[in-house]
Amino acid sequence: MKKILLPFIILIFNLNLSCKSAEYKKAVYPNIPIELQFLSNFQTDIENRTDEIVIDYEELKLKQIIKDSQSEFWIENKKLISIPKNTHGNCYIREVFKKSFLLISKGSCGAAGPDLVERKQVILIDLNSYKTYEIDFGEFMLTRSKSAVDAFYSNSDKYSAIVDVDIEKNLIRITNNKIGIKTIEMIAQE
């Protein structure tokens, strides 16, 4: 009887231990400042008209007017730029850096966050002077901020953050832990 009872007691004891709920710890992420944000984070109002959609980004004093084949960006009755509407395989990523610069990039459709966007044909618009620039980031990919580079991409030589934009010298500076600070020339558009 002891030979049968002892394994049975051990089995019950093991089942009891394995059935206890495991202690669940929620993942803790560092508090990362976001300097580069999708434009949709600033949306305040959408007005549907018969021939166009007007999106107001009140905090930026910016309007986007979407017509049949294009999107136009306006500030104070001045059209800044027109870009084609997104189509399958032809998407434009609209981001804002430090509430002062609009970045429009041809990139991958359905990007989940700024870190996952390959930026090609980048246009930067100064929301204060309304000047427009073209930028070639080459193989570099932008992330939300320098803190995001440090926290998530510390060993990457591709993922970088914008440090600053110098409108007077037509320069933008990016950084990551491998290259330090890299200066890229912006080409002014007429």
WOGI-V302606 format. One record per residue. N is the residue number from 1. SS is DSSP state (H for helix, E for strand, L for the rest). PHI is phi as a letter, one per 20 degrees, with the letter a starting at -180 (none if undefined). PSI is psi in radians with two decimals (999 if undefined). Layout:
n=N ss=SS phi=PHI psi=PSI
n=N ss=SS phi=PHI psi=PSI
//
This chain:
n=1 ss=L phi=none psi=-0.70
n=2 ss=H phi=f psi=-0.60
n=3 ss=H phi=f psi=-0.59
n=4 ss=H phi=e psi=-0.69
n=5 ss=H phi=f psi=-0.69
n=6 ss=H phi=f psi=-0.85
n=7 ss=H phi=f psi=-0.61
n=8 ss=H phi=f psi=-0.74
n=9 ss=H phi=f psi=-0.73
n=10 ss=H phi=f psi=-0.73
n=11 ss=H phi=f psi=-0.81
n=12 ss=H phi=f psi=-0.74
n=13 ss=H phi=f psi=-0.79
n=14 ss=H phi=f psi=-0.71
n=15 ss=H phi=f psi=-0.70
n=16 ss=H phi=f psi=-0.74
n=17 ss=H phi=f psi=-0.71
n=18 ss=H phi=f psi=-0.37
n=19 ss=H phi=e psi=-0.22
n=20 ss=L phi=f psi=2.43
n=21 ss=L phi=f psi=2.38
n=22 ss=L phi=f psi=2.54
n=23 ss=L phi=f psi=2.10
n=24 ss=L phi=e psi=2.18
n=25 ss=L phi=d psi=2.17
n=26 ss=L phi=f psi=2.41
n=27 ss=L phi=f psi=2.40
n=28 ss=L phi=d psi=2.13
n=29 ss=L phi=d psi=2.53
n=30 ss=L phi=f psi=2.62
n=31 ss=L phi=f psi=1.82
n=32 ss=L phi=d psi=2.15
n=33 ss=L phi=f psi=2.47
n=34 ss=L phi=d psi=1.91
n=35 ss=L phi=e psi=-0.47
n=36 ss=E phi=d psi=1.99
n=37 ss=E phi=c psi=2.67
n=38 ss=E phi=f psi=2.52
n=39 ss=H phi=g psi=-0.57
n=40 ss=H phi=g psi=-0.34
n=41 ss=H phi=f psi=-0.31
n=42 ss=H phi=d psi=0.03
n=43 ss=L phi=f psi=2.34
n=44 ss=L phi=c psi=-0.45
n=45 ss=E phi=b psi=2.47
n=46 ss=E phi=c psi=2.26
n=47 ss=E phi=c psi=2.08
n=48 ss=E phi=e psi=2.09
n=49 ss=L phi=d psi=3.02
n=50 ss=L phi=f psi=-0.61
n=51 ss=L phi=d psi=-0.01
n=52 ss=L phi=a psi=2.85
n=53 ss=E phi=d psi=2.28
n=54 ss=E phi=d psi=2.13
n=55 ss=E phi=d psi=2.18
n=56 ss=E phi=d psi=2.20
n=57 ss=E phi=d psi=1.37
n=58 ss=H phi=g psi=-0.73
n=59 ss=H phi=f psi=-0.51
n=60 ss=H phi=e psi=-0.05
n=61 ss=L phi=l psi=0.66
n=62 ss=E phi=c psi=2.47
n=63 ss=E phi=c psi=2.52
n=64 ss=E phi=d psi=2.22
n=65 ss=E phi=d psi=2.08
n=66 ss=E phi=d psi=2.07
n=67 ss=L phi=d psi=-2.97
n=68 ss=L phi=g psi=-0.90
n=69 ss=L phi=d psi=0.03
n=70 ss=E phi=b psi=2.85
n=71 ss=E phi=d psi=2.34
n=72 ss=E phi=d psi=2.49
n=73 ss=E phi=d psi=2.27
n=74 ss=E phi=c psi=2.51
n=75 ss=E phi=c psi=2.22
n=76 ss=L phi=l psi=0.98
n=77 ss=L phi=m psi=0.35
n=78 ss=E phi=d psi=2.14
n=79 ss=E phi=f psi=2.16
n=80 ss=E phi=e psi=-0.77
n=81 ss=E phi=a psi=2.65
n=82 ss=E phi=d psi=2.37
n=83 ss=E phi=c psi=2.69
n=84 ss=E phi=f psi=2.63
n=85 ss=L phi=f psi=2.68
n=86 ss=L phi=f psi=2.36
n=87 ss=E phi=c psi=2.98
n=88 ss=L phi=g psi=2.10
n=89 ss=L phi=n psi=-0.01
n=90 ss=E phi=c psi=1.44
n=91 ss=E phi=d psi=2.56
n=92 ss=E phi=d psi=2.21
n=93 ss=E phi=e psi=2.23
n=94 ss=E phi=d psi=2.05
n=95 ss=E phi=c psi=2.81
n=96 ss=E phi=c psi=2.29
n=97 ss=E phi=d psi=2.10
n=98 ss=L phi=l psi=0.64
n=99 ss=L phi=l psi=0.25
n=100 ss=L phi=c psi=-0.34
n=101 ss=E phi=c psi=2.32
n=102 ss=E phi=e psi=2.19
n=103 ss=E phi=d psi=2.19
n=104 ss=E phi=d psi=2.12
n=105 ss=E phi=c psi=2.45
n=106 ss=E phi=f psi=2.19
n=107 ss=E phi=b psi=-2.92
n=108 ss=L phi=f psi=2.44
n=109 ss=L phi=f psi=2.55
n=110 ss=L phi=m psi=0.51
n=111 ss=L phi=f psi=2.33
n=112 ss=L phi=e psi=-0.40
n=113 ss=L phi=a psi=2.91
n=114 ss=H phi=g psi=-0.48
n=115 ss=H phi=f psi=-0.38
n=116 ss=H phi=d psi=0.23
n=117 ss=L phi=d psi=2.16
n=118 ss=L phi=e psi=2.12
n=119 ss=L phi=e psi=2.13
n=120 ss=E phi=c psi=2.64
n=121 ss=E phi=l psi=1.03
n=122 ss=E phi=e psi=2.29
n=123 ss=E phi=d psi=2.28
n=124 ss=E phi=d psi=2.28
n=125 ss=E phi=d psi=2.17
n=126 ss=E phi=f psi=2.03
n=127 ss=L phi=f psi=-0.08
n=128 ss=L phi=e psi=-0.80
n=129 ss=L phi=e psi=-0.19
n=130 ss=L phi=m psi=0.25
n=131 ss=L phi=f psi=2.59
n=132 ss=E phi=d psi=2.42
n=133 ss=E phi=c psi=2.68
n=134 ss=E phi=d psi=2.43
n=135 ss=E phi=c psi=2.43
n=136 ss=L phi=d psi=1.85
n=137 ss=L phi=e psi=-0.06
n=138 ss=L phi=l psi=-2.27
n=139 ss=L phi=e psi=-0.08
n=140 ss=L phi=f psi=2.50
n=141 ss=E phi=d psi=2.43
n=142 ss=E phi=e psi=2.57
n=143 ss=L phi=c psi=3.14
n=144 ss=L phi=f psi=-0.63
n=145 ss=L phi=a psi=2.98
n=146 ss=H phi=f psi=-0.63
n=147 ss=H phi=f psi=-0.64
n=148 ss=H phi=f psi=-0.68
n=149 ss=H phi=g psi=-0.85
n=150 ss=H phi=f psi=-0.72
n=151 ss=H phi=f psi=-0.68
n=152 ss=H phi=d psi=-0.45
n=153 ss=L phi=c psi=0.67
n=154 ss=L phi=f psi=-0.42
n=155 ss=L phi=d psi=0.12
n=156 ss=L phi=e psi=2.46
n=157 ss=L phi=d psi=0.02
n=158 ss=L phi=d psi=-0.85
n=159 ss=E phi=f psi=2.18
n=160 ss=E phi=c psi=2.92
n=161 ss=E phi=c psi=2.61
n=162 ss=E phi=f psi=2.26
n=163 ss=E phi=e psi=-0.96
n=164 ss=E phi=a psi=2.95
n=165 ss=E phi=c psi=2.21
n=166 ss=E phi=d psi=1.71
n=167 ss=L phi=f psi=-0.67
n=168 ss=L phi=f psi=-0.61
n=169 ss=L phi=d psi=0.05
n=170 ss=L phi=l psi=0.82
n=171 ss=E phi=c psi=2.56
n=172 ss=E phi=c psi=2.42
n=173 ss=E phi=d psi=2.34
n=174 ss=E phi=c psi=2.85
n=175 ss=E phi=b psi=2.62
n=176 ss=E phi=b psi=3.07
n=177 ss=L phi=f psi=-0.28
n=178 ss=L phi=e psi=-0.73
n=179 ss=L phi=e psi=-0.24
n=180 ss=E phi=m psi=-2.25
n=181 ss=E phi=d psi=2.27
n=182 ss=E phi=d psi=2.31
n=183 ss=E phi=e psi=2.30
n=184 ss=E phi=c psi=2.34
n=185 ss=E phi=f psi=2.41
n=186 ss=L phi=d psi=2.36
n=187 ss=E phi=e psi=2.01
n=188 ss=E phi=f psi=2.40
n=189 ss=E phi=d psi=2.55
n=190 ss=L phi=e psi=999
//
